[in-house]
Amino acid sequence: MIHKVVDLKHEGTPANGKLYTYFLDNSEELNNGLLRPAVIICPGGGYAVTSDREAELIALKFMAMGCHALVLRYSVAPAKYPAALLELALAMKYVRENAGSYYVDETKIVTCGFSAGGHLAASLGVFWKESMLSERLGAESKWFQPNGQILCYPVITSGEFAHKGSFENLIGEGQEELRKKMSLEYQVNKDTPRTFIWHAFGDDCVSVENSILFVQALRKCNIPTEFHLYEKGGHGLGTAGKLTCNRDGSKIQKECETWMGLAEMWIENA
């Protein structure tokens, strides 16, 4: 494994995140030169923290599937928009620029975001062609393009079903025009990548309507989408198994553990 910590600083921007790489090393004993998918993981935490339960352990699970994995520790409050989005764009650019060195399949570089990290991943999905990113980062939009996005109980809407704390941390008080722009069900477009999304019906923190609104918008734009709504389960499940449970043993929901196997098939079928 090639484990590095990459500083995502960029002159003239508020970007100051760190990207932790978990690249599977090449080996002549295996399949020399094999190109593998890469998954850039954005942990949740309401834009206040980046959760350890949705970081390295998720990366190791993706590695076990045969994927390269990277964890983005993006800027959170008091940092405000667009710091985290710039960092994710820089992370995508880093993977694309170094794809040859690390044997990355350039057609399968996907984001995977949890809760507020899902909002961040989906933000890149809908905004990657925005001139703001290319102008502030000094690169063509093609370097920021995700080939797909995996959204796990994501924060999406700033409307009726909003997770208010996430938006307060992301953009602060007021800012009504920006708050509406960050309601991502209104931002889906023809260039949004194919999407895998899952949520639990009983989520009492980030309402399932967040995912439903986004799926409806994806459908209207004819974006290929796989959506799983689990009858049982709450918020912040991570893998939904013992690997990412809390110290008290909570956050285990066996019914939801299937999501990673389903996501593996979704990546393979791209």
RODO-447717 format. One record per residue: residue in three letters; x, y, z of N, C-alpha, C in turn. Coordinates in Angstrom, 2 decimals, padded with zeros to 5 digits. Example, Ala and Ser with C-alpha at 12.3 -4.5 7.8 and 13.67 -1.06 7.14 Angstrom:
- type	n_u	n_v	n_w	ca_u	ca_v	ca_w	c_u	c_v	c_w
- ALA	013.19	-005.69	007.80	012.30	-004.50	007.80	013.20	-003.30	007.80
- SER	012.85	-002.25	007.08	013.67	-001.06	007.14	012.90	000.03	007.87
//
This chain:
- type	n_u	n_v	n_w	ca_u	ca_v	ca_w	c_u	c_v	c_w
- MET	000.84	-001.19	000.00	000.00	000.00	000.00	000.87	001.25	000.00
- ILE	000.47	002.22	-000.78	001.17	003.50	-000.83	000.32	004.50	-000.04
- HIS	000.80	004.80	001.16	000.05	005.70	002.04	000.81	007.01	002.16
- LYS	000.19	008.08	001.70	000.79	009.41	001.74	-000.23	010.40	002.27
- VAL	000.26	011.53	002.76	-000.61	012.64	003.15	-000.26	013.81	002.23
- VAL	-001.25	014.25	001.46	-001.05	015.30	000.47	-001.74	016.57	000.98
- ASP	-000.98	017.66	001.10	-001.55	018.95	001.47	-002.26	019.55	000.26
- LEU	-003.51	019.95	000.46	-004.30	020.50	-000.64	-004.40	022.02	-000.53
- LYS	-003.27	022.65	-000.32	-003.23	024.11	-000.30	-003.13	024.63	-001.72
- HIS	-003.71	025.80	-001.94	-003.61	026.41	-003.26	-003.58	027.92	-003.10
- GLU	-002.61	028.52	-003.73	-002.40	029.96	-003.59	-003.66	030.74	-003.99
- GLY	-004.04	031.67	-003.15	-005.16	032.55	-003.47	-006.52	031.96	-003.18
- THR	-006.58	030.77	-002.56	-007.86	030.16	-002.21	-007.84	029.78	-000.73
- PRO	-009.02	029.54	-000.14	-009.06	029.10	001.26	-008.79	027.61	001.43
- ALA	-008.48	026.91	000.36	-008.26	025.46	000.44	-007.07	025.14	001.35
- ASN	-007.29	024.22	002.28	-006.23	023.87	003.23	-006.44	022.45	003.76
- GLY	-007.03	021.58	002.96	-007.34	020.23	003.42	-006.17	019.28	003.26
- LYS	-006.39	018.05	003.70	-005.38	017.01	003.56	-006.02	015.77	002.93
- LEU	-005.29	015.17	002.02	-005.75	013.97	001.31	-004.87	012.80	001.72
- TYR	-005.49	011.76	002.28	-004.78	010.57	002.74	-004.97	009.48	001.70
- THR	-003.86	009.00	001.14	-003.95	008.03	000.05	-003.79	006.60	000.56
- TYR	-004.54	005.72	-000.05	-004.46	004.28	000.21	-004.44	003.58	-001.15
- PHE	-003.33	003.77	-001.87	-003.18	003.16	-003.18	-002.67	001.73	-003.03
- LEU	-003.32	000.81	-003.73	-002.82	-000.56	-003.78	-001.57	-000.58	-004.65
- ASP	-000.49	-001.08	-004.10	000.78	-001.09	-004.83	000.73	-002.10	-005.97
- ASN	001.45	-001.79	-007.04	001.54	-002.72	-008.16	002.41	-003.91	-007.78
- SER	002.15	-005.07	-008.35	002.93	-006.27	-008.03	002.96	-007.21	-009.22
- GLU	004.14	-007.68	-009.55	004.28	-008.66	-010.64	003.70	-010.01	-010.25
- GLU	003.54	-010.26	-008.96	002.96	-011.53	-008.51	001.44	-011.55	-008.67
- LEU	000.87	-010.36	-008.80	-000.58	-010.29	-008.98	-000.86	-010.05	-010.46
- ASN	-001.46	-008.94	-010.79	-001.77	-008.63	-012.18	-001.00	-007.36	-012.52
- ASN	000.23	-007.53	-012.95	001.12	-006.40	-013.15	000.51	-005.37	-014.11
- GLY	000.43	-004.13	-013.66	-000.12	-003.08	-014.50	-001.63	-002.97	-014.47
- LEU	-002.29	-003.72	-013.57	-003.75	-003.68	-013.49	-004.23	-002.29	-013.10
- LEU	-005.15	-001.74	-013.87	-005.75	-000.47	-013.53	-006.96	-000.70	-012.62
- ARG	-007.03	000.08	-011.56	-008.08	-000.10	-010.57	-008.91	001.17	-010.42
- PRO	-010.19	001.04	-010.03	-010.99	002.22	-009.71	-010.38	002.95	-008.50
- ALA	-010.68	004.23	-008.37	-010.26	005.01	-007.21	-011.49	005.67	-006.60
- VAL	-011.58	005.61	-005.27	-012.71	006.17	-004.54	-012.19	007.25	-003.59
- ILE	-012.66	008.47	-003.78	-012.29	009.59	-002.90	-013.40	009.74	-001.86
- ILE	-013.05	009.51	-000.60	-014.04	009.44	000.49	-014.11	010.76	001.22
- CYS	-015.33	011.26	001.39	-015.59	012.49	002.14	-016.40	012.12	003.38
- PRO	-015.77	012.06	004.56	-016.51	011.71	005.77	-017.57	012.75	006.10
- GLY	-018.55	012.34	006.90	-019.56	013.27	007.36	-019.14	013.99	008.63
- GLY	-020.09	014.75	009.18	-019.81	015.49	010.40	-020.43	016.86	010.43
- GLY	-021.44	017.09	009.59	-022.18	018.34	009.63	-021.38	019.57	009.26
- TYR	-020.31	019.40	008.50	-019.37	020.48	008.17	-018.78	021.10	009.44
- ALA	-018.81	020.33	010.55	-018.18	020.77	011.81	-016.93	019.96	012.10
- VAL	-016.95	018.68	011.72	-015.81	017.77	011.88	-015.81	016.84	010.67
- THR	-014.77	016.02	010.55	-014.80	014.90	009.60	-014.67	013.62	010.41
- SER	-015.70	012.82	010.39	-015.84	011.67	011.27	-014.81	010.57	010.98
- ASP	-014.16	010.08	012.04	-013.24	008.95	011.88	-013.97	007.68	011.49
- ARG	-015.25	007.57	011.84	-016.02	006.37	011.54	-016.32	006.25	010.05
- GLU	-016.15	007.32	009.30	-016.45	007.32	007.86	-015.20	007.70	007.05
- ALA	-014.06	007.26	007.55	-012.79	007.66	006.93	-011.93	006.43	006.60
- GLU	-010.89	006.19	007.38	-009.91	005.14	007.04	-010.54	003.76	006.94
- LEU	-011.46	003.44	007.84	-012.06	002.10	007.81	-012.87	001.89	006.55
- ILE	-013.51	002.94	006.06	-014.22	002.85	004.79	-013.22	002.63	003.66
- ALA	-012.09	003.34	003.73	-011.04	003.17	002.71	-010.54	001.74	002.67
- LEU	-010.34	001.14	003.83	-009.84	-000.24	003.87	-010.85	-001.21	003.28
- LYS	-012.13	-000.96	003.49	-013.16	-001.81	002.88	-013.13	-001.69	001.36
- PHE	-012.98	-000.48	000.83	-012.89	-000.33	-000.61	-011.62	-000.99	-001.15
- MET	-010.53	-000.90	-000.40	-009.30	-001.57	-000.83	-009.50	-003.08	-000.93
- ALA	-010.24	-003.63	000.02	-010.52	-005.07	000.00	-011.33	-005.47	-001.23
- MET	-012.04	-004.52	-001.82	-012.79	-004.77	-003.05	-011.89	-004.67	-004.28
- GLY	-010.65	-004.21	-004.09	-009.75	-004.05	-005.22	-009.70	-002.64	-005.76
- CYS	-010.18	-001.69	-004.97	-010.14	-000.28	-005.37	-009.01	000.46	-004.66
- HIS	-008.45	001.46	-005.31	-007.66	002.45	-004.60	-008.63	003.31	-003.79
- ALA	-008.18	003.82	-002.66	-009.05	004.68	-001.85	-008.25	005.87	-001.34
- LEU	-008.95	006.97	-001.17	-008.37	008.19	-000.63	-009.37	008.82	000.32
- VAL	-008.90	009.37	001.43	-009.77	010.03	002.39	-009.45	011.52	002.40
- LEU	-010.45	012.33	002.16	-010.29	013.78	002.17	-010.71	014.33	003.53
- ARG	-009.75	014.89	004.25	-010.05	015.62	005.48	-010.18	017.09	005.08
- TYR	-011.38	017.47	004.74	-011.64	018.79	004.18	-011.87	019.82	005.28
- SER	-011.79	021.08	004.92	-011.97	022.17	005.87	-013.42	022.24	006.35
- VAL	-013.58	022.44	007.64	-014.91	022.55	008.24	-014.98	023.88	009.01
- ALA	-016.15	024.16	009.62	-016.33	025.41	010.35	-015.18	025.62	011.34
- PRO	-014.65	026.83	011.42	-015.22	028.08	010.92	-014.97	028.36	009.43
- ALA	-014.25	027.48	008.71	-014.10	027.67	007.27	-015.47	027.61	006.61
- LYS	-015.65	028.35	005.57	-016.94	028.43	004.89	-016.79	028.06	003.41
- TYR	-017.93	027.88	002.75	-017.96	027.65	001.31	-017.18	028.78	000.62
- PRO	-016.33	028.45	-000.38	-016.19	027.18	-001.08	-014.96	026.37	-000.69
- ALA	-014.42	026.55	000.53	-013.16	025.91	000.89	-013.18	024.40	000.65
- ALA	-014.19	023.70	001.20	-014.24	022.25	001.07	-014.40	021.81	-000.38
- LEU	-015.22	022.53	-001.13	-015.43	022.17	-002.54	-014.13	022.35	-003.34
- LEU	-013.40	023.41	-003.08	-012.11	023.60	-003.75	-011.16	022.45	-003.41
- GLU	-011.18	022.00	-002.18	-010.30	020.90	-001.76	-010.67	019.59	-002.44
- LEU	-011.96	019.32	-002.55	-012.36	018.10	-003.25	-012.00	018.17	-004.72
- ALA	-012.15	019.33	-005.33	-011.73	019.50	-006.73	-010.23	019.28	-006.87
- LEU	-009.45	019.78	-005.93	-007.99	019.56	-005.96	-007.66	018.09	-005.76
- ALA	-008.42	017.40	-004.89	-008.20	015.97	-004.68	-008.47	015.19	-005.97
- MET	-009.55	015.53	-006.66	-009.86	014.88	-007.93	-008.75	015.15	-008.95
- LYS	-008.29	016.37	-009.00	-007.21	016.74	-009.91	-005.94	015.95	-009.59
- TYR	-005.65	015.79	-008.32	-004.45	015.03	-007.91	-004.54	013.60	-008.40
- VAL	-005.68	012.97	-008.23	-005.83	011.58	-008.67	-005.70	011.49	-010.19
- ARG	-006.34	012.40	-010.91	-006.28	012.35	-012.37	-004.85	012.60	-012.87
- GLU	-004.16	013.55	-012.27	-002.79	013.85	-012.71	-001.83	012.71	-012.43
- ASN	-002.10	011.92	-011.39	-001.19	010.85	-010.99	-001.72	009.45	-011.31
- ALA	-002.75	009.40	-012.14	-003.37	008.11	-012.46	-002.37	007.11	-013.03
- GLY	-001.49	007.57	-013.90	-000.51	006.67	-014.50	000.46	006.09	-013.49
- SER	000.88	006.90	-012.53	001.86	006.46	-011.53	001.28	005.42	-010.58
- TYR	-000.02	005.54	-010.28	-000.63	004.67	-009.28	-001.57	003.63	-009.89
- TYR	-001.55	003.49	-011.20	-002.38	002.48	-011.88	-003.86	002.67	-011.57
- VAL	-004.32	003.88	-011.79	-005.73	004.22	-011.58	-006.46	004.15	-012.92
- ASP	-007.62	003.51	-012.93	-008.49	003.50	-014.09	-009.15	004.88	-014.19
- GLU	-008.74	005.66	-015.16	-009.20	007.05	-015.27	-010.68	007.16	-015.62
- THR	-011.31	006.05	-015.99	-012.75	006.07	-016.27	-013.58	005.72	-015.04
- LYS	-012.89	005.42	-013.92	-013.60	005.00	-012.71	-013.03	005.70	-011.47
- ILE	-013.00	007.02	-011.53	-012.62	007.81	-010.36	-013.91	008.40	-009.78
- VAL	-014.31	007.92	-008.61	-015.61	008.27	-008.06	-015.44	008.89	-006.67
- THR	-016.41	009.67	-006.27	-016.46	010.21	-004.92	-017.42	009.37	-004.09
- CYS	-017.18	009.37	-002.78	-018.06	008.66	-001.85	-018.23	009.54	-000.63
- GLY	-019.41	010.09	-000.42	-019.63	011.01	000.67	-020.71	010.56	001.63
- PHE	-020.49	010.85	002.91	-021.42	010.47	003.97	-022.02	011.72	004.60
- SER	-023.35	011.78	004.69	-024.04	012.88	005.35	-023.60	014.22	004.76
- ALA	-022.98	015.11	005.55	-022.49	016.37	004.98	-021.40	016.12	003.95
- GLY	-020.63	015.05	004.12	-019.66	014.66	003.10	-020.36	014.25	001.81
- GLY	-021.58	013.73	001.94	-022.39	013.44	000.75	-022.79	014.71	000.05
- HIS	-023.09	015.75	000.82	-023.39	017.06	000.21	-022.18	017.58	-000.53
- LEU	-020.98	017.41	000.06	-019.76	017.85	-000.60	-019.52	017.07	-001.90
- ALA	-019.65	015.74	-001.84	-019.45	014.93	-003.04	-020.46	015.31	-004.12
- ALA	-021.72	015.47	-003.73	-022.75	015.84	-004.71	-022.52	017.24	-005.25
- SER	-021.93	018.13	-004.42	-021.61	019.49	-004.89	-020.62	019.44	-006.03
- LEU	-019.58	018.62	-005.90	-018.64	018.49	-007.02	-019.35	017.89	-008.22
- GLY	-020.25	016.94	-007.97	-020.98	016.31	-009.07	-021.80	017.28	-009.90
- VAL	-022.38	018.29	-009.25	-023.22	019.23	-010.00	-022.46	020.50	-010.42
- PHE	-021.35	020.80	-009.74	-020.65	022.07	-009.98	-019.30	021.92	-010.66
- TRP	-018.89	020.70	-011.05	-017.51	020.52	-011.51	-017.17	021.34	-012.75
- LYS	-018.18	021.71	-013.53	-017.92	022.52	-014.73	-018.03	024.03	-014.47
- GLU	-018.34	024.41	-013.24	-018.49	025.83	-012.95	-017.17	026.58	-013.16
- SER	-017.26	027.76	-013.75	-016.06	028.55	-014.03	-015.34	028.94	-012.74
- MET	-016.06	029.04	-011.63	-015.43	029.41	-010.36	-014.30	028.45	-010.02
- LEU	-014.51	027.16	-010.21	-013.48	026.18	-009.88	-012.27	026.31	-010.80
- SER	-012.51	026.34	-012.09	-011.39	026.42	-013.04	-010.62	027.73	-012.88
- GLU	-011.32	028.83	-012.61	-010.65	030.12	-012.45	-009.83	030.17	-011.17
- ARG	-010.40	029.69	-010.08	-009.70	029.79	-008.80	-008.58	028.76	-008.66
- LEU	-008.69	027.65	-009.37	-007.68	026.61	-009.26	-006.75	026.56	-010.46
- GLY	-007.00	027.41	-011.45	-006.10	027.52	-012.58	-005.96	026.26	-013.40
- ALA	-007.07	025.56	-013.63	-007.03	024.32	-014.40	-008.35	024.14	-015.14
- GLU	-008.32	023.37	-016.23	-009.53	023.10	-016.98	-010.49	022.23	-016.18
- SER	-011.77	022.40	-016.44	-012.80	021.68	-015.71	-012.64	020.16	-015.79
- LYS	-012.09	019.67	-016.88	-011.99	018.22	-017.07	-011.22	017.54	-015.93
- TRP	-010.32	018.27	-015.27	-009.52	017.69	-014.19	-010.35	017.45	-012.94
- PHE	-011.49	018.09	-012.82	-012.31	017.99	-011.62	-013.49	017.03	-011.79
- GLN	-013.65	016.45	-012.94	-014.85	015.67	-013.26	-014.85	014.30	-012.59
- PRO	-015.84	014.01	-011.76	-015.98	012.65	-011.22	-016.69	011.76	-012.24
- ASN	-016.30	010.49	-012.27	-016.97	009.53	-013.15	-018.22	008.95	-012.52
- GLY	-018.35	009.15	-011.22	-019.52	008.66	-010.51	-019.49	009.18	-009.09
- GLN	-020.62	009.02	-008.39	-020.68	009.46	-007.00	-021.52	008.48	-006.18
- ILE	-020.99	008.14	-005.01	-021.67	007.28	-004.05	-022.09	008.16	-002.89
- LEU	-023.38	008.29	-002.67	-023.90	009.21	-001.65	-024.59	008.40	-000.56
- CYS	-024.07	008.52	000.65	-024.55	007.73	001.77	-025.29	008.64	002.74
- TYR	-026.60	008.41	002.88	-027.49	009.26	003.69	-027.09	010.74	003.59
- PRO	-027.07	011.28	002.37	-026.50	012.62	002.15	-027.40	013.76	002.59
- VAL	-026.77	014.83	003.04	-027.42	016.13	003.14	-027.54	016.67	001.73
- ILE	-028.72	017.09	001.34	-028.95	017.61	-000.03	-029.65	018.96	000.00
- THR	-030.80	019.03	000.65	-031.67	020.19	000.52	-031.49	021.20	001.65
- SER	-031.61	022.47	001.30	-031.61	023.53	002.31	-033.04	024.01	002.59
- GLY	-034.01	023.30	002.06	-035.40	023.68	002.20	-036.08	023.06	003.40
- GLU	-037.30	022.60	003.21	-038.13	022.10	004.30	-037.47	020.98	005.09
- PHE	-036.73	020.11	004.42	-036.15	018.94	005.08	-034.65	019.10	005.34
- ALA	-034.21	020.32	005.48	-032.78	020.62	005.63	-032.24	020.11	006.96
- HIS	-030.97	019.70	006.93	-030.19	019.53	008.16	-029.56	020.89	008.44
- LYS	-030.21	021.69	009.26	-029.87	023.10	009.39	-028.44	023.34	009.85
- GLY	-027.96	022.48	010.74	-026.61	022.67	011.25	-025.55	022.60	010.17
- SER	-025.74	021.72	009.20	-024.77	021.60	008.11	-024.69	022.89	007.32
- PHE	-025.84	023.49	007.02	-025.83	024.71	006.21	-025.34	025.92	007.00
- GLU	-025.61	025.94	008.30	-025.07	027.02	009.12	-023.55	026.95	009.16
- ASN	-023.01	025.75	009.28	-021.56	025.60	009.30	-020.94	025.88	007.93
- LEU	-021.64	025.53	006.87	-021.11	025.68	005.52	-021.12	027.13	005.05
- ILE	-022.22	027.84	005.32	-022.34	029.18	004.73	-022.64	030.29	005.75
- GLY	-022.92	029.94	007.01	-023.20	030.95	008.01	-024.65	031.41	007.99
- GLU	-024.92	032.47	008.72	-026.27	033.00	008.81	-026.63	033.80	007.55
- GLY	-027.93	033.88	007.29	-028.37	034.65	006.13	-027.95	033.98	004.83
- GLN	-027.37	034.77	003.93	-026.86	034.24	002.65	-027.93	033.45	001.91
- GLU	-029.12	034.01	001.78	-030.24	033.25	001.23	-030.01	032.80	-000.20
- GLU	-029.38	033.63	-001.01	-029.12	033.23	-002.40	-028.17	032.05	-002.46
- LEU	-027.10	032.10	-001.65	-026.15	030.99	-001.61	-026.79	029.76	-000.99
- ARG	-027.63	029.95	000.02	-028.29	028.82	000.67	-029.16	028.06	-000.34
- LYS	-029.85	028.80	-001.21	-030.66	028.13	-002.23	-029.78	027.43	-003.26
- LYS	-028.66	028.06	-003.62	-027.74	027.41	-004.56	-027.22	026.10	-003.99
- MET	-027.00	026.06	-002.69	-026.47	024.85	-002.05	-027.54	023.80	-001.82
- SER	-028.78	024.08	-002.22	-029.84	023.08	-002.19	-029.74	022.29	-003.49
- LEU	-029.05	021.16	-003.43	-028.52	020.55	-004.64	-029.56	019.88	-005.53
- GLU	-030.77	019.68	-005.03	-031.80	019.12	-005.91	-032.14	020.08	-007.05
- TYR	-031.79	021.35	-006.88	-032.04	022.34	-007.94	-030.86	022.50	-008.89
- GLN	-029.75	021.81	-008.60	-028.53	022.01	-009.37	-028.15	020.84	-010.28
- VAL	-028.90	019.76	-010.22	-028.62	018.60	-011.07	-028.75	019.01	-012.53
- ASN	-027.83	018.55	-013.36	-027.81	018.90	-014.78	-027.30	017.73	-015.59
- LYS	-027.26	017.89	-016.88	-026.91	016.78	-017.78	-025.48	016.29	-017.59
- ASP	-024.62	017.09	-016.95	-023.24	016.71	-016.73	-023.00	016.10	-015.35
- THR	-024.07	015.92	-014.58	-023.96	015.26	-013.28	-023.60	013.79	-013.50
- PRO	-022.66	013.22	-012.73	-022.24	011.83	-012.98	-023.27	010.81	-012.50
- ARG	-023.13	009.60	-013.01	-023.97	008.50	-012.55	-023.85	008.38	-011.04
- THR	-024.93	007.95	-010.41	-025.03	008.08	-008.95	-025.53	006.79	-008.31
- PHE	-024.88	006.44	-007.20	-025.35	005.38	-006.30	-025.70	006.08	-004.99
- ILE	-026.89	005.83	-004.47	-027.33	006.56	-003.28	-028.12	005.64	-002.37
- TRP	-027.87	005.76	-001.07	-028.65	004.94	-000.12	-028.97	005.74	001.14
- HIS	-030.05	005.35	001.77	-030.54	006.06	002.95	-031.38	005.07	003.76
- ALA	-031.54	005.34	005.04	-032.42	004.53	005.89	-033.71	005.29	006.16
- PHE	-034.82	004.58	006.08	-036.14	005.19	006.26	-036.27	005.87	007.61
- GLY	-035.63	005.29	008.63	-035.77	005.82	009.99	-034.76	006.88	010.37
- ASP	-034.03	007.42	009.41	-033.03	008.45	009.71	-033.71	009.68	010.31
- ASP	-033.44	009.97	011.59	-034.08	011.10	012.25	-033.14	012.30	012.36
- CYS	-032.03	012.26	011.66	-031.08	013.38	011.66	-031.08	014.08	010.30
- VAL	-030.82	013.32	009.24	-030.94	013.82	007.87	-032.09	013.06	007.22
- SER	-033.20	013.71	007.07	-034.42	013.06	006.58	-034.19	012.41	005.22
- VAL	-034.84	011.26	005.02	-034.72	010.53	003.76	-035.20	011.36	002.57
- GLU	-036.02	012.38	002.83	-036.45	013.24	001.73	-035.28	013.89	001.01
- ASN	-034.14	014.05	001.70	-032.95	014.58	001.04	-032.57	013.72	-000.16
- SER	-032.49	012.42	000.06	-032.14	011.51	-001.04	-033.25	011.44	-002.08
- ILE	-034.50	011.40	-001.62	-035.62	011.29	-002.56	-035.66	012.50	-003.50
- LEU	-035.48	013.69	-002.96	-035.48	014.90	-003.79	-034.36	014.85	-004.82
- PHE	-033.20	014.37	-004.40	-032.07	014.30	-005.32	-032.30	013.25	-006.40
- VAL	-032.83	012.11	-006.01	-033.12	011.06	-006.99	-034.15	011.54	-008.01
- GLN	-035.15	012.25	-007.57	-036.15	012.80	-008.50	-035.50	013.75	-009.49
- ALA	-034.57	014.57	-009.01	-033.88	015.51	-009.90	-032.98	014.76	-010.89
- LEU	-032.31	013.72	-010.41	-031.47	012.91	-011.29	-032.32	012.25	-012.38
- ARG	-033.48	011.76	-011.97	-034.39	011.11	-012.93	-034.83	012.08	-014.02
- LYS	-035.17	013.32	-013.61	-035.61	014.31	-014.59	-034.53	014.61	-015.62
- CYS	-033.29	014.53	-015.20	-032.16	014.79	-016.12	-031.64	013.51	-016.77
- ASN	-032.32	012.39	-016.50	-031.96	011.10	-017.10	-030.53	010.69	-016.74
- ILE	-030.12	010.95	-015.48	-028.80	010.53	-015.00	-028.94	009.11	-014.46
- PRO	-028.16	008.16	-014.95	-028.24	006.78	-014.43	-028.05	006.76	-012.92
- THR	-029.00	006.15	-012.23	-029.03	006.22	-010.77	-029.45	004.88	-010.18
- GLU	-028.76	004.48	-009.10	-029.16	003.32	-008.32	-029.46	003.80	-006.91
- PHE	-030.68	003.56	-006.45	-031.13	004.10	-005.16	-031.62	002.96	-004.27
- HIS	-031.09	002.91	-003.04	-031.50	001.90	-002.08	-032.05	002.59	-000.83
- LEU	-033.30	002.32	-000.51	-033.94	002.85	000.68	-034.18	001.67	001.63
- TYR	-033.45	001.68	002.76	-033.56	000.58	003.71	-034.67	000.86	004.72
- GLU	-035.47	-000.15	004.97	-036.60	000.01	005.90	-036.11	000.33	007.31
- LYS	-035.05	-000.33	007.74	-034.54	-000.15	009.10	-033.23	000.61	009.08
- GLY	-032.94	001.29	010.19	-031.67	001.99	010.30	-031.85	003.47	010.55
- GLY	-030.78	004.08	011.06	-030.79	005.50	011.35	-029.71	006.23	010.58
- HIS	-029.09	007.20	011.22	-028.10	008.05	010.57	-026.68	007.66	011.00
- GLY	-025.72	008.01	010.17	-024.30	007.86	010.53	-023.86	006.42	010.68
- LEU	-024.33	005.54	009.82	-024.08	004.11	009.99	-022.70	003.66	009.50
- GLY	-022.04	004.44	008.67	-020.74	003.99	008.14	-020.92	002.72	007.32
- THR	-020.17	001.67	007.68	-020.36	000.38	007.00	-021.65	-000.29	007.42
- ALA	-022.22	000.16	008.54	-023.42	-000.41	009.18	-023.11	-001.69	009.93
- GLY	-021.83	-002.07	010.01	-021.42	-003.26	010.74	-020.51	-002.94	011.90
- LYS	-019.92	-003.97	012.49	-019.08	-003.81	013.68	-017.83	-002.97	013.40
- LEU	-017.36	-003.00	012.17	-016.12	-002.31	011.85	-016.18	-000.83	012.20
- THR	-017.33	-000.20	012.03	-017.44	001.24	012.25	-018.43	001.61	013.35
- CYS	-018.73	000.68	014.23	-019.69	000.98	015.29	-019.08	001.94	016.31
- ASN	-019.94	002.58	017.08	-019.50	003.45	018.16	-018.91	002.64	019.31
- ARG	-018.28	003.34	020.25	-017.69	002.66	021.39	-018.72	001.90	022.21
- ASP	-019.97	002.38	022.19	-021.03	001.70	022.94	-021.71	000.60	022.14
- GLY	-021.18	000.33	020.96	-021.74	-000.73	020.12	-022.89	-000.31	019.24
- SER	-023.25	000.96	019.28	-024.35	001.43	018.44	-023.88	001.67	017.02
- LYS	-024.78	002.01	016.15	-024.54	002.26	014.72	-024.27	000.96	013.96
- ILE	-024.83	-000.13	014.44	-024.82	-001.39	013.70	-026.24	-001.64	013.21
- GLN	-026.38	-001.86	011.92	-027.69	-002.19	011.34	-027.44	-003.22	010.26
- LYS	-027.60	-004.47	010.61	-027.21	-005.57	009.72	-027.87	-005.47	008.36
- GLU	-029.12	-005.02	008.33	-029.84	-004.94	007.06	-029.15	-003.98	006.08
- CYS	-028.49	-002.97	006.62	-027.88	-001.95	005.76	-026.46	-002.30	005.34
- GLU	-025.88	-003.35	005.92	-024.50	-003.72	005.58	-024.34	-004.08	004.11
- THR	-025.42	-004.39	003.45	-025.33	-004.79	002.04	-024.89	-003.65	001.13
- TRP	-024.93	-002.42	001.62	-024.70	-001.28	000.72	-023.32	-001.33	000.06
- MET	-022.30	-001.79	000.78	-020.96	-001.76	000.19	-020.81	-002.81	-000.91
- GLY	-021.43	-003.97	-000.74	-021.42	-004.96	-001.80	-022.16	-004.49	-003.03
- LEU	-023.27	-003.80	-002.81	-024.03	-003.23	-003.93	-023.22	-002.14	-004.63
- ALA	-022.52	-001.32	-003.84	-021.69	-000.27	-004.42	-020.53	-000.87	-005.22
- GLU	-020.00	-001.99	-004.75	-018.93	-002.67	-005.47	-019.40	-003.09	-006.86
- MET	-020.59	-003.69	-006.93	-021.13	-004.09	-008.24	-021.38	-002.87	-009.11
- TRP	-021.85	-001.78	-008.51	-022.12	-000.56	-009.25	-020.83	000.00	-009.85
- ILE	-019.75	-000.03	-009.11	-018.45	000.44	-009.63	-017.99	-000.47	-010.77
- GLU	-018.10	-001.76	-010.58	-017.63	-002.71	-011.59	-018.42	-002.57	-012.89
- ASN	-019.70	-002.24	-012.78	-020.57	-002.20	-013.96	-020.51	-000.89	-014.72
- ALA	-019.67	000.03	-014.28	-019.58	001.33	-014.98	-019.06	001.14	-016.39
//
